[in-house]
Amino acid sequence: MTPLGPSAHVDSFTRDNLPPPDLWPEFNLDGFDYPERLNAGVELTDAMVARGFGDRTALIGNGRRRTYKELADWTNRLAHVLVEDFGVKPGNRVMIRSANNPAMVACWLAATKVGAVVVNTMPMLRAGELSAIVDKAEISHALCDTRLMDELATCAKDSRFLTTVVGFDGTSNHDAELDRLALEKSVLFDAVPTGRDDVALLGFTSGTTGSPKATMHFHRDLMIIADGYAAEVLGVTPEDIFVGSPPLAFTFGLGGLAVFPLRFGAAATLLENASPANMIEIIQKYKATICFTAPTAYRVMLQAMEAGADLSSLRAAVSAGETLPAPIYEAWMEKTGKPMLDGIGATEMLHIFVSNRFDDHKPACTGKPVRGYEAKVIDGDGQEVPRGTVGRLAVRGPTGCRYLADDRQRGYVLDGWNITGDAFSMDDDGYLHFAARNDDMIVSSGYNIAGPEVEAALLAHTAVSECAVIGVPDEARGMIVQAHVVLAQGHAPDDVMVKALQDHVKAVIAPFKYPRSVRFCDALPKTQTGKIQRFALKPTADA
């Protein structure tokens, strides 16, 4: 590991909680040279205005367009508020809670400009889930869309760390506390000269089991994913218009719908409800050229094209979040004449590190490593396996895993390589082919869902005696959550109970995690030591 460069953080919490140097992965930064002082918020706004992009559209959302000059001015006003009215210091952690809209992007950029470490969160998270994140990252400030304030207020009420919660208007009305204060501020702001090795972002892994894992990403990392994947694979130009469904709270969405377009003077369309129908409408209205979503959404788009929808403006259809079935790839090729670019990324790696290319692609294949990365397939002892053999995927490159104060770093990094948790094989030509997840995560419509978390929610219901949660194949979503439940005495295994349990889970944890299939049984299969044998449930799990 190379020594860390200078830091502008007054609050040194994140640097103090980086993993020990001997547990870092090896980094290859060849070709990714940035000055010692680098602020990603400035690079994506004021620097773009200085390069002549001021009058070009940066963001489209909530019925209006915003230029790069407007975005720079907006974020500078917000930055003044954060420092002058709420005392945000460089290195403080700032949570942002919002759906995908221009205001969320502006808050993220403003907080980055003042040198804060941003934690973007999904609007679906409940108070308990927010509290775990606040406690892990010792978050002092939160910026929240006023429409989503209730759960955060509940979280803040008993928090040891979260002292300041400020509301902003996620619509175009700009009628909330943060917005009103910003009106009085200057559009000029001297951004904090953060170091390229200062932590800019904490990405919490989706579906984490147990205590949440926070991945730590530097200002340079935000530039690397654009200057690497977005430049090499997508070939982004200022003429591009991005659209997609991933939440900005996930690093996949933040890269694809904010970092990538803003780095190259392109435009991003942002949808609070990025259903396939809404994305189809936006693609047609704004002639979007690059789309980020999951295979399930592309299936709906194919059906829409059959019905007459014109999606011919799309030059790049990026698929990630779950494995891309060959029939969808082939149908897209047949319908559009353009490849669907399957790729794989990880929150730990920040974004996509293996991908197909426009001129190098094939079905049921994830492609080859992105510029700067290398990959191999290993066995349980860390030894490379023969070509064609399924094993654990190991990667290294310009980004890599750095967990915030977490012993699980030892499990993710092995001899300088990042062990992603995915099972792959590599063919004789060096192409990587996805096999499965190494663990028991359930990937449904691109979301990672931890079975044990759903089980814990179900067990909190008085009617549940025991339960086991597994993922089962589903044509529309890839997989769905299926719960096998043993009811307590006196409760009837009927449709009313199914709905009661589903509603209960939705109320306790993020609603997308609820079991879409519930099966009642008299007992669960177990080992002699009492451990539930989830694998024994799968042969009959045909929901």
C-alpha positions as CSV (number, residue, x, y, z in Angstrom):
1,M,0.0,0.0,0.0
2,T,1.3,3.4,-0.9
3,P,1.3,6.0,1.9
4,L,-1.8,8.1,2.0
5,G,-1.5,11.7,0.8
6,P,-2.5,14.8,2.7
7,S,-5.9,15.2,4.3
8,A,-8.2,18.2,4.7
9,H,-10.4,16.4,7.2
10,V,-10.6,18.2,10.6
11,D,-12.7,15.2,11.8
12,S,-10.4,12.3,11.2
13,F,-12.9,9.5,12.0
14,T,-12.8,7.9,8.5
15,R,-9.1,7.9,8.1
16,D,-8.7,6.7,11.7
17,N,-11.0,3.7,10.9
18,L,-9.5,2.6,7.6
19,P,-8.4,-1.1,7.7
20,P,-4.8,-1.8,8.8
21,P,-2.4,-1.4,5.9
22,D,-1.6,-5.1,5.7
23,L,-5.3,-5.9,5.1
24,W,-5.7,-3.6,2.1
25,P,-6.0,-5.0,-1.4
26,E,-3.2,-4.2,-3.9
27,F,-4.1,-1.1,-6.0
28,N,-3.1,-0.5,-9.6
29,L,-3.2,3.2,-10.2
30,D,-1.3,3.3,-13.5
31,G,-3.0,5.7,-15.8
32,F,-5.1,7.2,-13.1
33,D,-3.1,10.2,-12.0
34,Y,-4.8,13.0,-10.0
35,P,-3.4,15.9,-8.1
36,E,-2.8,15.5,-4.4
37,R,-5.7,17.9,-3.7
38,L,-8.9,16.7,-5.4
39,N,-12.5,17.5,-4.6
40,A,-14.9,15.3,-6.6
41,G,-17.8,17.8,-6.0
42,V,-15.8,20.5,-7.7
43,E,-14.7,18.3,-10.6
44,L,-18.3,17.4,-11.5
45,T,-19.7,21.0,-11.3
46,D,-17.5,24.1,-11.2
47,A,-14.7,22.5,-13.2
48,M,-17.2,21.5,-15.9
49,V,-18.4,25.1,-16.1
50,A,-14.8,26.3,-16.4
51,R,-14.3,23.8,-19.3
52,G,-17.2,25.5,-21.2
53,F,-20.1,23.2,-20.3
54,G,-22.0,25.8,-18.3
55,D,-25.0,26.2,-20.7
56,R,-25.4,22.4,-21.3
57,T,-28.0,20.4,-19.5
58,A,-26.7,18.5,-16.5
59,L,-29.8,17.2,-14.8
60,I,-33.4,16.5,-16.0
61,G,-36.0,15.7,-13.4
62,N,-39.3,16.8,-11.8
63,G,-40.3,18.5,-15.0
64,R,-37.3,20.7,-15.6
65,R,-33.8,20.9,-16.9
66,R,-30.8,22.3,-15.0
67,T,-27.6,23.4,-16.7
68,Y,-24.1,22.8,-15.4
69,K,-24.0,26.5,-14.4
70,E,-27.3,26.2,-12.5
71,L,-26.0,23.0,-10.8
72,A,-22.8,24.7,-9.8
73,D,-24.6,27.7,-8.3
74,W,-27.1,25.5,-6.5
75,T,-24.5,23.3,-4.9
76,N,-22.4,26.3,-3.9
77,R,-25.4,27.9,-2.1
78,L,-26.1,24.7,-0.3
79,A,-22.5,24.3,0.6
80,H,-22.6,27.7,2.3
81,V,-25.7,26.6,4.3
82,L,-24.0,23.4,5.5
83,V,-20.9,25.3,6.8
84,E,-22.4,28.6,8.0
85,D,-25.8,27.5,9.4
86,F,-25.2,23.9,10.4
87,G,-21.5,23.8,11.2
88,V,-20.5,20.9,9.0
89,K,-16.7,20.3,9.3
90,P,-14.5,18.5,6.8
91,G,-14.6,14.8,7.6
92,N,-18.0,14.9,9.3
93,R,-20.4,12.2,8.1
94,V,-23.6,13.6,6.4
95,M,-26.5,11.3,5.6
96,I,-28.7,12.0,2.6
97,R,-32.2,10.4,2.5
98,S,-34.1,10.8,-0.8
99,A,-35.4,9.2,-3.9
100,N,-33.6,9.8,-7.2
101,N,-34.1,13.4,-8.0
102,P,-32.0,16.5,-8.8
103,A,-32.1,17.8,-5.2
104,M,-30.5,14.6,-3.9
105,V,-27.6,15.0,-6.4
106,A,-27.3,18.6,-5.4
107,C,-27.1,17.8,-1.7
108,W,-24.5,15.0,-2.4
109,L,-22.3,17.4,-4.4
110,A,-22.7,20.2,-1.9
111,A,-21.7,18.0,1.0
112,T,-18.8,16.7,-1.0
113,K,-17.6,20.2,-1.7
114,V,-17.5,21.1,2.0
115,G,-15.3,18.0,2.6
116,A,-18.0,15.9,4.3
117,V,-18.1,12.1,4.0
118,V,-21.5,11.4,2.4
119,V,-23.7,8.4,3.2
120,N,-26.5,8.2,0.7
121,T,-29.5,6.1,1.8
122,M,-32.6,4.6,0.2
123,P,-36.0,6.1,1.0
124,M,-37.4,2.7,1.8
125,L,-35.2,2.2,4.9
126,R,-37.0,2.1,8.3
127,A,-35.9,3.8,11.5
128,G,-34.1,0.7,12.8
129,E,-32.1,0.3,9.7
130,L,-31.2,4.0,9.6
131,S,-30.1,3.8,13.2
132,A,-27.7,1.0,12.5
133,I,-26.1,3.1,9.7
134,V,-26.0,6.2,11.9
135,D,-24.3,4.3,14.7
136,K,-21.8,2.5,12.5
137,A,-20.6,5.7,10.7
138,E,-21.2,8.1,13.7
139,I,-23.3,10.4,11.5
140,S,-23.9,13.8,12.9
141,H,-25.9,15.5,10.1
142,A,-28.7,14.4,7.9
143,L,-30.3,16.0,4.9
144,C,-33.7,14.6,4.2
145,D,-36.5,15.0,1.6
146,T,-39.3,16.4,3.7
147,R,-41.6,13.7,2.3
148,L,-39.5,11.1,4.0
149,M,-38.9,12.7,7.4
150,D,-40.9,10.4,9.7
151,E,-38.6,7.4,9.9
152,L,-35.5,9.6,10.2
153,A,-37.1,11.7,13.0
154,T,-37.8,8.4,14.9
155,C,-34.1,7.4,14.3
156,A,-32.8,10.8,15.5
157,K,-34.9,11.0,18.6
158,D,-32.8,8.4,20.5
159,S,-29.5,8.7,18.5
160,R,-26.3,9.4,20.3
161,F,-24.7,10.8,17.2
162,L,-27.4,12.3,14.9
163,T,-27.8,15.9,16.2
164,T,-28.9,17.8,13.1
165,V,-31.6,16.9,10.7
166,V,-32.4,19.3,7.9
167,G,-35.3,19.0,5.4
168,F,-35.1,19.8,1.7
169,D,-37.7,19.8,-1.0
170,G,-37.2,17.0,-3.4
171,T,-39.7,18.4,-5.8
172,S,-39.1,21.6,-7.9
173,N,-40.8,23.9,-5.3
174,H,-37.7,24.5,-3.2
175,D,-39.8,25.2,-0.2
176,A,-38.1,23.6,2.8
177,E,-35.6,24.8,5.4
178,L,-32.5,23.9,3.5
179,D,-33.8,25.5,0.3
180,R,-35.0,28.7,2.0
181,L,-31.6,29.2,3.7
182,A,-29.8,28.6,0.4
183,L,-31.7,31.5,-1.3
184,E,-29.7,34.0,0.8
185,K,-26.3,32.6,0.0
186,S,-23.7,33.4,-2.6
187,V,-23.2,31.3,-5.7
188,L,-19.5,31.4,-5.1
189,F,-17.9,29.0,-2.7
190,D,-14.3,28.1,-1.9
191,A,-14.6,24.3,-1.8
192,V,-12.5,22.4,0.8
193,P,-9.2,21.3,-0.8
194,T,-9.7,17.6,0.1
195,G,-7.0,15.1,-0.6
196,R,-7.4,12.6,-3.4
197,D,-7.0,10.0,-0.6
198,D,-9.6,11.6,1.7
199,V,-12.8,9.5,2.1
200,A,-15.6,11.1,0.1
201,L,-18.3,8.4,0.3
202,L,-19.4,5.6,2.6
203,G,-21.3,3.0,0.6
204,F,-23.3,0.6,2.8
205,T,-23.7,-2.8,1.2
206,S,-27.2,-3.7,0.4
207,G,-28.7,-6.7,2.2
208,T,-25.9,-6.9,4.8
209,T,-26.4,-9.6,7.3
210,G,-25.7,-8.7,10.9
211,S,-24.1,-5.3,11.6
212,P,-24.0,-3.2,8.4
213,K,-20.8,-3.1,6.3
214,A,-19.6,0.4,5.2
215,T,-17.3,0.5,2.2
216,M,-14.9,3.5,2.1
217,H,-14.3,5.4,-1.2
218,F,-11.8,8.2,-1.8
219,H,-12.3,11.3,-4.0
220,R,-10.0,9.7,-6.5
221,D,-12.1,6.6,-6.7
222,L,-15.1,8.6,-7.9
223,M,-13.0,9.9,-10.7
224,I,-11.5,6.5,-11.5
225,I,-14.8,4.7,-12.2
226,A,-15.7,7.4,-14.7
227,D,-12.2,7.7,-16.3
228,G,-12.0,3.9,-16.4
229,Y,-15.3,2.0,-17.1
230,A,-17.4,4.9,-18.4
231,A,-14.7,6.2,-20.7
232,E,-13.3,2.8,-21.9
233,V,-16.5,0.7,-22.1
234,L,-19.3,3.2,-22.6
235,G,-17.3,5.9,-24.5
236,V,-19.4,8.6,-22.9
237,T,-19.6,12.0,-24.8
238,P,-21.3,15.3,-24.0
239,E,-24.1,14.3,-26.3
240,D,-25.2,11.3,-24.1
241,I,-28.4,11.3,-22.0
242,F,-28.5,8.8,-19.2
243,V,-31.5,7.0,-17.7
244,G,-31.8,4.2,-15.2
245,S,-33.4,2.5,-12.3
246,P,-30.7,2.0,-9.6
247,P,-31.1,4.1,-6.5
248,L,-28.5,6.9,-6.2
249,A,-28.1,5.5,-2.7
250,F,-26.3,2.5,-4.3
251,T,-22.9,3.1,-5.8
252,F,-24.1,1.5,-9.0
253,G,-26.8,4.2,-9.3
254,L,-24.5,7.0,-8.1
255,G,-22.0,6.1,-10.8
256,G,-24.4,5.5,-13.6
257,L,-26.8,8.4,-13.0
258,A,-24.5,11.1,-11.5
259,V,-20.7,10.6,-11.7
260,F,-20.6,9.3,-15.3
261,P,-22.8,11.9,-17.0
262,L,-21.4,14.8,-15.0
263,R,-17.8,13.8,-15.6
264,F,-18.2,14.1,-19.4
265,G,-20.6,17.0,-19.8
266,A,-23.5,14.7,-20.5
267,A,-27.1,14.8,-19.0
268,A,-28.8,12.6,-16.5
269,T,-32.5,12.0,-16.3
270,L,-33.7,11.2,-12.8
271,L,-36.9,9.3,-11.9
272,E,-38.2,9.0,-8.4
273,N,-40.3,6.0,-9.6
274,A,-38.1,4.3,-12.2
275,S,-40.5,1.6,-13.2
276,P,-40.0,0.2,-16.7
277,A,-43.0,2.1,-18.0
278,N,-41.7,5.4,-16.7
279,M,-38.2,4.7,-18.1
280,I,-39.7,3.9,-21.5
281,E,-41.6,7.2,-21.4
282,I,-38.4,9.1,-20.5
283,I,-36.3,7.4,-23.1
284,Q,-38.8,8.3,-25.8
285,K,-39.3,11.9,-24.5
286,Y,-35.6,12.9,-24.1
287,K,-34.0,10.4,-26.6
288,A,-31.9,8.8,-23.9
289,T,-28.8,7.1,-25.1
290,I,-27.4,5.1,-22.1
291,C,-29.6,3.0,-19.8
292,F,-28.7,1.3,-16.6
293,T,-31.1,-1.2,-15.2
294,A,-31.7,-4.9,-14.5
295,P,-32.6,-7.7,-17.0
296,T,-36.2,-7.8,-15.7
297,A,-36.7,-4.2,-16.8
298,Y,-35.2,-4.9,-20.2
299,R,-37.7,-7.7,-20.7
300,V,-40.5,-5.2,-20.2
301,M,-38.8,-2.8,-22.7
302,L,-38.7,-5.5,-25.3
303,Q,-42.4,-6.1,-24.9
304,A,-43.0,-2.3,-25.2
305,M,-41.0,-2.2,-28.4
306,E,-43.2,-5.0,-29.8
307,A,-46.2,-2.8,-29.0
308,G,-44.6,0.2,-30.9
309,A,-42.4,2.0,-28.4
310,D,-39.5,3.8,-30.0
311,L,-36.3,3.1,-28.0
312,S,-34.0,3.4,-30.9
313,S,-32.1,6.4,-29.3
314,L,-30.5,3.9,-26.9
315,R,-26.9,3.2,-27.9
316,A,-26.0,1.4,-24.7
317,A,-28.1,-0.9,-22.6
318,V,-26.1,-1.7,-19.4
319,S,-27.3,-4.7,-17.4
320,A,-26.1,-5.3,-13.9
321,G,-27.4,-6.2,-10.5
322,E,-28.3,-9.8,-11.4
323,T,-27.2,-12.2,-14.0
324,L,-28.3,-11.5,-17.6
325,P,-30.1,-14.5,-19.1
326,A,-29.0,-15.3,-22.6
327,P,-32.6,-15.1,-24.1
328,I,-32.9,-11.5,-23.1
329,Y,-29.5,-10.6,-24.5
330,E,-30.4,-12.4,-27.8
331,A,-33.8,-10.8,-28.1
332,W,-32.3,-7.4,-27.5
333,M,-29.7,-8.0,-30.2
334,E,-32.3,-9.2,-32.6
335,K,-34.7,-6.3,-31.9
336,T,-32.1,-3.4,-31.8
337,G,-29.0,-4.7,-33.5
338,K,-27.0,-3.5,-30.5
339,P,-25.5,-5.5,-27.7
340,M,-26.7,-5.5,-24.2
341,L,-23.6,-4.8,-22.0
342,D,-23.6,-7.3,-19.1
343,G,-21.2,-6.4,-16.3
344,I,-20.5,-7.1,-12.7
345,G,-19.6,-4.6,-9.9
346,A,-19.6,-4.5,-6.2
347,T,-20.2,-1.9,-3.6
348,E,-16.7,-2.7,-2.3
349,M,-15.2,-2.0,-5.7
350,L,-17.5,1.0,-6.2
351,H,-18.7,0.1,-9.7
352,I,-18.4,-2.3,-12.6
353,F,-15.0,-4.0,-13.0
354,V,-15.8,-6.8,-15.5
355,S,-17.9,-6.1,-18.6
356,N,-18.7,-6.9,-22.2
357,R,-17.8,-4.3,-24.8
358,F,-19.6,-3.0,-27.9
359,D,-17.1,-4.8,-30.1
360,D,-16.6,-7.8,-27.9
361,H,-19.6,-9.5,-26.4
362,K,-21.5,-12.8,-26.3
363,P,-24.5,-14.3,-24.5
364,A,-24.3,-15.9,-21.0
365,C,-20.9,-14.1,-20.5
366,T,-19.9,-11.2,-18.2
367,G,-16.9,-10.3,-20.4
368,K,-13.4,-9.3,-19.4
369,P,-11.9,-7.0,-16.8
370,V,-12.3,-3.2,-17.3
371,R,-9.1,-1.2,-17.9
372,G,-6.9,-1.3,-14.8
373,Y,-8.4,-4.4,-13.4
374,E,-7.3,-8.0,-13.5
375,A,-9.3,-11.1,-12.5
376,K,-8.7,-14.8,-11.7
377,V,-10.8,-17.7,-10.4
378,I,-9.6,-19.4,-7.3
379,D,-10.4,-22.3,-5.0
380,G,-11.0,-22.3,-1.3
381,D,-7.2,-22.2,-0.7
382,G,-6.7,-19.2,-2.9
383,Q,-5.1,-21.2,-5.7
384,E,-6.1,-20.5,-9.3
385,V,-8.3,-23.2,-10.8
386,P,-8.1,-24.6,-14.3
387,R,-9.9,-22.8,-17.1
388,G,-13.6,-23.8,-17.3
389,T,-13.7,-24.7,-13.6
390,V,-16.2,-22.8,-11.3
391,G,-14.5,-21.1,-8.3
392,R,-14.3,-17.8,-6.4
393,L,-13.8,-14.6,-8.4
394,A,-10.8,-12.6,-7.3
395,V,-10.1,-9.1,-8.7
396,R,-7.8,-6.2,-8.1
397,G,-7.2,-2.9,-9.8
398,P,-7.5,0.9,-9.2
399,T,-10.4,0.5,-6.7
400,G,-10.8,-2.0,-3.9
401,C,-12.3,-3.0,-0.6
402,R,-11.7,-0.8,2.5
403,Y,-14.4,-1.6,5.2
404,L,-15.0,1.0,7.9
405,A,-13.7,-0.6,11.2
406,D,-14.7,-4.1,10.3
407,D,-13.1,-7.5,10.9
408,R,-14.8,-8.8,7.8
409,Q,-12.1,-7.0,5.8
410,R,-10.0,-10.2,6.4
411,G,-12.6,-12.2,4.6
412,Y,-12.9,-9.9,1.6
413,V,-9.2,-9.4,0.8
414,L,-6.9,-12.3,0.3
415,D,-3.2,-11.8,-0.6
416,G,-4.0,-8.4,-2.1
417,W,-7.0,-9.6,-4.1
418,N,-10.7,-8.7,-3.6
419,I,-12.8,-11.8,-3.1
420,T,-16.2,-10.6,-4.4
421,G,-18.4,-13.4,-3.1
422,D,-19.3,-14.5,-6.7
423,A,-18.7,-17.8,-8.2
424,F,-17.4,-17.7,-11.8
425,S,-15.6,-19.7,-14.4
426,M,-13.1,-18.4,-16.9
427,D,-12.9,-19.9,-20.4
428,D,-9.8,-20.5,-22.5
429,D,-10.1,-17.1,-24.1
430,G,-10.2,-15.2,-20.8
431,Y,-14.0,-14.5,-20.7
432,L,-15.7,-14.7,-17.4
433,H,-19.0,-16.6,-16.9
434,F,-21.2,-16.1,-13.8
435,A,-22.3,-19.2,-11.9
436,A,-23.9,-18.1,-8.6
437,R,-23.4,-16.1,-5.4
438,N,-21.1,-17.7,-2.9
439,D,-23.3,-17.0,0.0
440,D,-27.1,-17.1,0.7
441,M,-27.9,-13.6,-0.6
442,I,-31.1,-13.5,-2.6
443,V,-30.9,-11.2,-5.6
444,S,-34.4,-10.0,-6.6
445,S,-34.8,-7.4,-9.3
446,G,-31.3,-6.2,-8.7
447,Y,-31.6,-5.9,-5.0
448,N,-29.5,-8.0,-2.6
449,I,-31.7,-9.3,0.2
450,A,-30.3,-11.2,3.2
451,G,-32.4,-14.2,4.2
452,P,-31.5,-13.9,7.9
453,E,-32.7,-10.3,8.0
454,V,-36.2,-11.4,6.7
455,E,-36.2,-14.3,9.1
456,A,-35.6,-12.0,12.0
457,A,-38.5,-9.8,10.9
458,L,-40.8,-12.7,10.6
459,L,-39.8,-14.1,14.0
460,A,-40.8,-10.8,15.6
461,H,-44.4,-11.7,14.7
462,T,-46.3,-13.5,17.5
463,A,-47.8,-16.0,15.1
464,V,-44.3,-17.3,14.0
465,S,-42.7,-20.1,15.9
466,E,-39.9,-20.9,13.4
467,C,-39.0,-19.9,9.9
468,A,-36.4,-20.2,7.1
469,V,-36.1,-17.9,4.1
470,I,-34.6,-18.9,0.8
471,G,-34.5,-17.5,-2.7
472,V,-36.4,-19.3,-5.5
473,P,-36.3,-18.6,-9.3
474,D,-38.9,-16.2,-10.7
475,E,-39.3,-15.3,-14.3
476,A,-40.1,-11.6,-13.7
477,R,-37.6,-10.8,-10.9
478,G,-34.9,-13.4,-11.3
479,M,-35.5,-14.6,-7.8
480,I,-38.1,-13.9,-5.1
481,V,-38.0,-14.3,-1.3
482,Q,-39.8,-17.4,-0.1
483,A,-40.5,-18.0,3.6
484,H,-41.1,-21.4,5.1
485,V,-43.0,-20.8,8.3
486,V,-43.9,-22.9,11.3
487,L,-46.8,-21.2,13.1
488,A,-47.3,-21.0,16.8
489,Q,-50.2,-22.9,18.3
490,G,-53.6,-21.4,17.7
491,H,-52.8,-19.7,14.4
492,A,-54.4,-20.8,11.1
493,P,-52.2,-21.3,8.0
494,D,-54.4,-19.4,5.6
495,D,-54.3,-16.5,3.1
496,V,-55.2,-14.0,5.9
497,M,-52.1,-15.1,7.8
498,V,-49.9,-14.9,4.6
499,K,-51.0,-11.2,4.1
500,A,-50.5,-10.5,7.8
501,L,-46.9,-11.8,7.8
502,Q,-46.1,-10.0,4.5
503,D,-47.5,-6.7,5.9
504,H,-45.5,-7.2,9.1
505,V,-42.2,-7.6,7.3
506,K,-42.9,-4.5,5.2
507,A,-43.5,-2.5,8.3
508,V,-40.3,-3.7,10.1
509,I,-37.7,-3.6,7.3
510,A,-37.5,-2.1,3.8
511,P,-40.7,-3.2,2.0
512,F,-38.9,-4.7,-1.1
513,K,-37.5,-7.4,1.2
514,Y,-40.8,-9.0,2.1
515,P,-41.5,-12.7,1.2
516,R,-43.6,-12.8,-2.0
517,S,-44.1,-16.5,-1.3
518,V,-45.1,-17.9,2.1
519,R,-45.3,-21.6,2.7
520,F,-46.5,-23.1,6.0
521,C,-45.0,-26.3,7.3
522,D,-45.2,-28.4,10.5
523,A,-41.4,-28.5,11.0
524,L,-38.2,-27.3,9.3
525,P,-35.4,-29.7,8.2
526,K,-32.5,-29.5,10.7
527,T,-29.1,-31.0,11.4
528,Q,-28.5,-33.1,14.5
529,T,-27.1,-29.9,16.1
530,G,-30.4,-28.0,15.4
531,K,-29.2,-25.9,12.5
532,I,-31.8,-25.3,9.8
533,Q,-31.0,-27.0,6.5
534,R,-32.2,-24.4,4.0
535,F,-30.8,-26.3,1.1
536,A,-33.3,-29.1,1.8
537,L,-36.1,-26.6,1.2
538,K,-35.0,-25.7,-2.3
539,P,-36.0,-28.8,-4.3
540,T,-39.6,-28.2,-3.5
541,A,-39.4,-24.4,-3.6
542,D,-41.2,-23.9,-6.9
543,A,-43.2,-20.7,-6.2
